[in-house]
Amino acid sequence: MHVRFIAPAGGHRFCNRFAAGLRAIGHSAEVVADTQPPPPATDGTLIVDAASLAAIEPPPATAAALVHDAPSSVARRLAAVPLLIATGEAMAARLAEEFEIPPRRIRVVAPGLPDLPRSPGSGGPRCHVLSIGPLVRRKGPDLLLRALARLFDLDWGLSVVGDHRDPEFAAELSALVSTLGIKGAMAFIPSIGEAALDKLWATADLFALASRWEGYPAMVAEALRRGVPVALTAEGEAARFVPAEGGAVCAPEDYEGLSKAMRRLIFDPELRRRFADHAWEAGQRLPDLASAARTLLQALEAPA
């Protein structure tokens, strides 16, 4: 089978990984930028990243849409796609409940993970906290800043990696950093290449995310795969695969609870090491690229 993915320019991580998994099990696959003309409908199986649906005119005749986020602006176009591949149960439920997509047209296929090296951590007295995701309100970087600011008596440093997609919100975050008095303990880093990101992962002692909602917490899965303990606010999907001794999961918006959870992990290096072991074990049980690709093929072949 030949599968073409249409994704935002540069390719989305999920599309790239599904394509890599398909190639690993003997199929051909490629990722095409949504800035290019759509390929002919007869040229293999076409899967469009939901983030690209609004960018393509006219909408292509696609076999399926890969849905990891579903802005209301693409609701009408999603409704016209015969099969929706949701990256998690939470995303599938949202499609059915909010977008009124018949459940028979929705399949859940969790993205796979490549083999990733275990992160050794910073090795120093300061706990390096890493957070990755676009600087948008849904990802909750403001809540994470408030949670960490309460830990003024502990030695921590925060790296926040992500595009500034919302200039107004980015300005709000900058002002919040000044108000909280934590400018010297943190850095906002625009999206960077894989090699530079790998270096940050290698020095991470704790991964933190304060999302208000996640369709599929890809970076949490990657943290576990790398053996980095996690602290997050989430419901549903993330809580399902974060082990009790590999991370702390608090309710959305509960930055005070998140702060308390991080206090324990930042204060106690030995506790972090134990949590890192459990995180690593849990991460190795998550789907790899090949198994995720096989599940995707089954979803494409099953009748809607």
C-alpha positions in Angstrom: 0.0 0.0 0.0 1.1 3.6 -0.7 -0.1 6.2 1.8 0.3 9.9 1.4 -0.2 12.3 4.3 -0.9 16.0 3.8 0.3 17.9 6.7 1.3 21.5 7.6 4.6 22.7 6.0 7.5 20.9 7.6 5.3 17.9 8.4 3.5 17.2 11.7 5.3 14.8 14.1 2.4 12.3 14.1 2.2 12.1 10.3 6.0 11.7 10.0 6.0 8.9 12.6 3.1 7.1 11.0 4.8 7.3 7.7 8.1 6.0 9.2 6.2 3.1 10.7 4.5 2.2 7.5 7.9 2.1 5.7 9.3 0.0 8.5 6.7 -2.7 7.8 7.2 -2.8 4.0 4.7 -0.2 2.8 5.5 3.1 1.0 4.5 6.4 2.6 5.3 10.1 2.3 4.3 13.4 3.9 3.3 16.2 1.5 3.1 19.8 2.6 -0.3 21.4 2.5 1.2 24.3 0.5 1.6 21.9 -2.5 -1.3 20.9 -4.9 -3.1 17.8 -3.5 -2.0 14.6 -5.2 -4.6 12.8 -7.4 -7.2 10.8 -5.5 -6.1 7.7 -7.4 -2.5 8.0 -6.3 -2.5 5.8 -3.2 -4.4 6.3 0.1 -4.7 9.9 1.1 -4.8 11.0 4.8 -5.0 14.6 5.6 -3.9 16.1 8.9 -6.9 17.8 10.4 -4.8 20.9 10.9 -4.4 21.1 7.1 -8.1 20.8 6.2 -8.7 24.5 6.3 -5.6 25.3 4.2 -6.5 23.2 1.1 -8.8 24.6 -1.6 -10.7 22.8 -2.9 -10.8 20.1 -0.2 -9.1 16.9 -1.5 -11.0 13.7 -1.9 -9.4 12.0 1.1 -9.7 8.5 2.6 -9.3 9.7 6.1 -8.3 12.6 8.3 -5.8 12.3 11.1 -7.2 14.2 14.1 -4.9 15.2 17.0 -6.5 18.6 17.4 -9.9 19.7 16.2 -10.5 23.5 15.9 -14.1 24.4 15.4 -13.1 26.1 12.1 -12.7 22.6 10.4 -15.9 21.1 11.8 -17.7 21.2 8.5 -14.8 19.7 6.6 -14.3 16.9 9.2 -18.0 16.0 8.8 -17.4 15.4 5.0 -14.4 13.0 5.5 -15.5 9.4 5.5 -13.1 8.2 8.2 -11.5 10.1 11.1 -8.4 8.7 12.8 -8.4 10.1 16.4 -5.1 9.9 18.2 -6.7 9.1 21.5 -10.0 8.2 23.3 -10.4 11.8 24.5 -10.2 13.1 20.9 -12.6 10.5 19.7 -15.1 11.4 22.4 -14.9 15.1 21.4 -15.5 14.3 17.8 -18.6 12.3 18.7 -20.0 14.6 21.3 -19.1 18.1 20.1 -18.8 17.6 16.4 -21.6 15.1 16.2 -19.6 12.7 14.1 -21.1 9.2 14.1 -18.9 6.9 16.2 -18.8 4.3 13.4 -16.7 6.8 11.3 -14.1 7.2 14.1 -11.1 5.0 14.8 -8.6 5.5 17.6 -5.0 4.9 16.7 -2.4 6.0 19.2 0.8 7.4 17.5 3.9 5.2 17.8 7.2 6.1 19.3 10.7 5.4 17.9 13.4 3.9 20.0 14.7 6.8 22.1 17.7 7.0 24.4 17.1 7.2 28.1 17.7 10.7 29.5 20.5 10.7 32.1 19.3 14.0 33.6 21.2 17.2 34.4 23.5 15.6 37.0 23.6 18.8 39.0 22.0 20.2 42.1 19.4 22.3 40.1 16.4 20.3 38.9 16.0 21.0 35.1 12.2 21.1 34.4 11.3 20.7 30.7 8.0 21.6 29.0 7.3 21.3 25.3 4.3 22.6 23.4 3.1 25.6 21.5 2.6 28.7 23.7 -1.2 28.7 23.5 -3.7 28.9 26.4 -4.9 25.3 26.0 -1.4 24.1 26.8 -1.4 25.9 30.1 2.1 27.5 30.3 0.6 30.2 32.5 -0.5 27.6 35.0 2.9 25.9 35.0 4.6 29.2 35.7 2.3 29.8 38.6 2.9 26.3 40.0 6.7 26.6 39.8 6.7 30.2 41.2 5.3 28.8 44.5 8.5 26.7 44.9 10.8 29.8 45.5 12.7 27.9 48.2 13.8 25.1 45.8 16.5 25.0 43.2 14.9 24.6 39.8 15.3 25.8 36.2 12.6 25.7 33.5 12.9 25.4 29.8 9.7 26.0 27.8 10.0 24.9 24.1 7.4 25.9 21.7 6.2 28.3 18.9 4.7 31.7 19.9 1.5 31.1 17.9 -0.5 33.7 19.9 1.4 37.0 20.2 -1.1 38.4 22.7 -0.8 35.3 25.0 3.0 35.4 24.6 3.0 39.0 25.8 0.8 37.9 28.7 3.2 35.2 29.7 6.2 37.5 29.5 4.4 39.9 31.9 3.5 37.0 34.2 7.1 35.9 34.4 8.1 39.4 35.6 5.2 39.6 38.1 6.1 36.2 39.5 9.8 37.1 39.8 11.1 34.0 38.1 12.8 35.4 35.0 16.2 34.2 36.1 15.0 30.6 36.5 13.5 30.0 33.1 13.9 30.3 29.4 11.4 30.4 26.5 12.9 28.6 23.6 11.3 28.7 20.1 10.8 25.4 18.3 14.2 23.9 17.5 15.6 21.1 15.5 15.6 17.4 16.7 19.3 17.4 17.6 18.9 20.5 19.8 15.8 19.1 21.3 17.5 15.8 22.1 20.1 17.7 24.0 17.4 19.3 26.1 15.8 16.0 26.7 19.1 14.5 27.8 19.4 17.0 30.6 15.8 16.9 31.7 15.1 15.8 35.3 11.4 16.4 35.2 8.9 16.9 32.4 5.9 19.2 33.3 2.8 20.2 31.4 -0.3 22.1 32.7 -2.6 21.5 29.8 -6.3 22.4 30.1 -7.1 19.7 27.6 -5.1 17.2 25.4 -6.3 15.1 22.5 -3.2 13.0 22.9 -0.3 14.1 25.1 2.5 13.2 22.7 5.2 14.9 24.7 4.2 13.1 27.9 4.5 9.8 26.0 7.9 10.8 24.8 9.0 11.7 28.3 8.1 8.3 29.6 9.8 6.7 26.6 13.0 8.5 27.6 12.6 7.7 31.3 11.8 11.2 32.5 9.3 11.4 35.3 6.3 13.7 34.6 4.1 16.1 36.5 1.0 17.4 34.7 -2.5 18.5 34.8 -4.6 16.3 32.6 -7.6 14.0 32.3 -8.4 10.9 30.4 -5.6 10.0 28.0 -2.6 11.1 29.9 -3.8 9.6 33.2 -4.3 6.3 31.4 -0.7 5.6 30.8 1.2 7.5 33.4 2.1 5.1 36.2 1.5 6.1 39.8 5.2 6.0 40.6 6.4 7.4 37.2 4.6 10.7 37.4 2.0 12.9 39.1 -1.3 13.7 37.4 -3.5 16.5 38.8 -6.9 17.8 37.7 -6.9 20.5 34.9 -6.5 24.0 36.2 -5.2 22.7 39.6 -1.8 24.4 39.5 -1.6 24.4 43.3 -1.9 20.6 43.3 0.7 20.5 40.5 3.0 22.7 42.5 2.8 20.3 45.5 3.5 17.3 43.3 6.5 19.0 41.7 7.8 20.1 45.2 8.3 16.4 46.2 10.1 15.6 42.9 12.3 18.7 42.8 13.2 18.5 46.5 14.1 14.8 46.5 16.6 13.6 43.8 16.4 10.0 45.0 12.6 10.1 44.6 13.1 11.4 41.1 15.5 8.5 40.3 12.9 6.0 41.4 10.2 7.7 39.4 12.5 7.8 36.4 12.9 4.0 36.6 9.1 3.5 36.6 8.6 6.1 33.8 11.2 4.2 31.7 9.4 0.9 32.2 6.0 2.4 31.3 7.5 4.1 28.2 8.8 0.9 26.8 5.3 -0.5 26.9 3.9 2.2 24.7 3.3 1.4 21.0 6.3 1.6 18.7 6.3 2.9 15.1 5.6 -0.5 13.5 2.7 -1.5 15.8 1.1 1.9 15.4 1.3 1.6 11.6 -0.3 -1.8 11.7 -3.2 -0.4 13.8 -3.5 2.4 11.3 -3.8 0.0 8.4 -6.5 -2.0 10.2 -8.4 1.2 10.8 -8.2 2.1 7.1 -9.3 -1.4 6.0 -12.2 -1.7 8.5 -15.6 -0.8 7.0 -17.1 2.5 8.4 
